[in-house]
Amino acid sequence: ATGAGVQELFDSLFSSLIDTNENGGIPPTNNLPNINFTIEQVEAINRLRNNKDNFERLGLRHNCSKEDVLAAYKRLAKLLHPDKSDAPGSEDAFKLLLNAKTELLNRFDK
């Protein structure tokens, strides 16, 4: 969705196709791209980036409780923490997550 890594993916794909052709149709295993993130991480990053509403960013209803906000934050933080996620855009998404949590929790303190 962001275009991050697309050129590298195509370069790797074409290189693998050429190597496979030169190797008699047997695909090499050493040129395959190493992907260290899940579709769940990518979907969470996209939801955090694309939604303007903090409830939607965290996957919550507008009538949720403070505990719901904290639980959603904890789940997404485990998934996207930059120290644990190699998914492209996880750092920016984690910042959006922190901001969304803070703003939602401030509503409960008023």
LINWO-V331365 format. One record per pair of residues at least 24 apart in sequence whose ideal C-beta (glycine too) atoms are under 10 Angstrom apart, sorted by the first residue. I is the first residue (numbers start at 1). GAP is how many residues later the second one is. D is the distance in Angstrom with one decimal. If there is no record, write none. Layout:
i:I gap:GAP d:D
i:I gap:GAP d:D
This chain:
i:1 gap:41 d:7.6
i:1 gap:42 d:9.6
i:1 gap:44 d:8.3
i:1 gap:45 d:5.2
i:1 gap:48 d:8.0
i:1 gap:49 d:8.1
i:1 gap:87 d:9.7
i:1 gap:88 d:8.8
i:2 gap:40 d:9.4
i:2 gap:43 d:8.2
i:2 gap:44 d:8.3
i:2 gap:47 d:7.8
i:2 gap:86 d:6.4
i:2 gap:87 d:5.7
i:2 gap:90 d:9.5
i:3 gap:85 d:9.2
i:4 gap:83 d:9.3
i:4 gap:84 d:3.7
i:4 gap:85 d:6.5
i:5 gap:28 d:8.3
i:5 gap:30 d:9.0
i:5 gap:83 d:5.8
i:8 gap:25 d:7.3
i:9 gap:24 d:6.1
i:9 gap:26 d:9.2
i:34 gap:52 d:9.2
i:35 gap:51 d:8.4
i:35 gap:52 d:9.3
i:36 gap:49 d:8.5
i:36 gap:50 d:4.0
i:36 gap:51 d:8.0
i:37 gap:42 d:9.7
i:37 gap:43 d:9.7
i:37 gap:48 d:6.3
i:37 gap:49 d:5.2
i:37 gap:50 d:3.6
i:37 gap:51 d:7.8
i:37 gap:52 d:9.9
i:37 gap:53 d:7.7
i:38 gap:41 d:8.2
i:38 gap:47 d:9.1
i:38 gap:49 d:7.7
i:39 gap:48 d:9.7
i:40 gap:39 d:6.5
i:40 gap:40 d:9.8
i:40 gap:47 d:9.5
i:41 gap:35 d:9.7
i:41 gap:38 d:5.7
i:41 gap:39 d:6.4
i:41 gap:43 d:9.8
i:41 gap:44 d:5.8
i:41 gap:45 d:8.7
i:41 gap:46 d:4.2
i:41 gap:47 d:9.6
i:41 gap:48 d:9.3
i:41 gap:49 d:6.8
i:41 gap:52 d:8.7
i:42 gap:45 d:6.0
i:42 gap:46 d:8.3
i:42 gap:47 d:8.4
i:42 gap:48 d:9.5
i:42 gap:51 d:9.8
i:43 gap:36 d:9.7
i:44 gap:31 d:9.0
i:44 gap:32 d:5.8
i:44 gap:35 d:5.6
i:44 gap:36 d:5.9
i:44 gap:41 d:9.4
i:44 gap:43 d:8.5
i:44 gap:46 d:8.8
i:44 gap:49 d:6.9
i:44 gap:50 d:10.0
i:44 gap:53 d:8.5
i:45 gap:31 d:9.7
i:45 gap:34 d:9.2
i:45 gap:35 d:6.8
i:45 gap:40 d:8.8
i:45 gap:42 d:6.0
i:45 gap:43 d:7.8
i:45 gap:44 d:4.8
i:45 gap:45 d:6.2
i:45 gap:46 d:9.9
i:45 gap:47 d:8.1
i:45 gap:48 d:4.2
i:45 gap:49 d:9.1
i:45 gap:51 d:8.9
i:45 gap:52 d:9.6
i:46 gap:43 d:8.4
i:46 gap:47 d:8.5
i:47 gap:29 d:9.0
i:47 gap:46 d:8.7
i:47 gap:49 d:9.6
i:48 gap:28 d:7.7
i:48 gap:32 d:7.8
i:48 gap:41 d:8.8
i:48 gap:42 d:9.7
i:48 gap:44 d:8.3
i:48 gap:45 d:4.4
i:48 gap:46 d:8.4
i:48 gap:47 d:9.1
i:48 gap:48 d:4.4
i:48 gap:49 d:5.8
i:48 gap:51 d:9.6
i:48 gap:52 d:7.4
i:49 gap:40 d:7.0
i:49 gap:43 d:7.4
i:49 gap:44 d:6.4
i:49 gap:47 d:6.8
i:51 gap:45 d:9.1
i:51 gap:49 d:8.9
i:53 gap:47 d:9.0
i:54 gap:42 d:9.0
i:54 gap:43 d:9.6
i:54 gap:45 d:7.9
i:54 gap:46 d:4.0
i:54 gap:47 d:8.1
i:54 gap:48 d:9.2
i:54 gap:49 d:5.4
i:54 gap:50 d:5.3
i:54 gap:53 d:9.1
i:55 gap:45 d:8.4
i:55 gap:49 d:7.1
i:55 gap:52 d:10.0
i:56 gap:44 d:9.2
i:57 gap:36 d:9.3
i:57 gap:39 d:6.5
i:57 gap:40 d:7.3
i:57 gap:42 d:8.9
i:57 gap:43 d:4.6
i:57 gap:44 d:9.2
i:57 gap:46 d:9.8
i:57 gap:47 d:9.1
i:58 gap:38 d:10.0
i:58 gap:39 d:7.5
i:58 gap:42 d:5.7
i:58 gap:43 d:7.2
i:58 gap:46 d:7.1
i:60 gap:40 d:9.4
i:60 gap:44 d:7.8
i:64 gap:40 d:8.2
i:64 gap:44 d:9.9
i:65 gap:43 d:8.3
i:66 gap:38 d:8.4
i:66 gap:39 d:6.6
i:66 gap:41 d:8.9
i:66 gap:42 d:4.6
i:66 gap:43 d:9.0
i:67 gap:41 d:9.9
i:68 gap:36 d:9.3
i:69 gap:31 d:8.7
i:69 gap:32 d:6.3
i:69 gap:33 d:9.9
i:69 gap:34 d:9.8
i:69 gap:35 d:4.8
i:69 gap:36 d:6.0
i:69 gap:38 d:8.9
i:69 gap:39 d:7.7
i:70 gap:31 d:7.8
i:70 gap:34 d:9.5
i:70 gap:35 d:7.8
i:72 gap:25 d:9.2
i:72 gap:28 d:9.1
i:72 gap:29 d:8.1
i:72 gap:32 d:9.0
i:73 gap:24 d:6.6
i:73 gap:25 d:8.3
i:73 gap:27 d:8.0
i:73 gap:28 d:4.3
i:73 gap:29 d:9.5
i:73 gap:31 d:8.5
i:73 gap:32 d:8.7
i:74 gap:27 d:9.4
i:76 gap:24 d:9.1
i:76 gap:25 d:8.8
i:77 gap:24 d:8.5
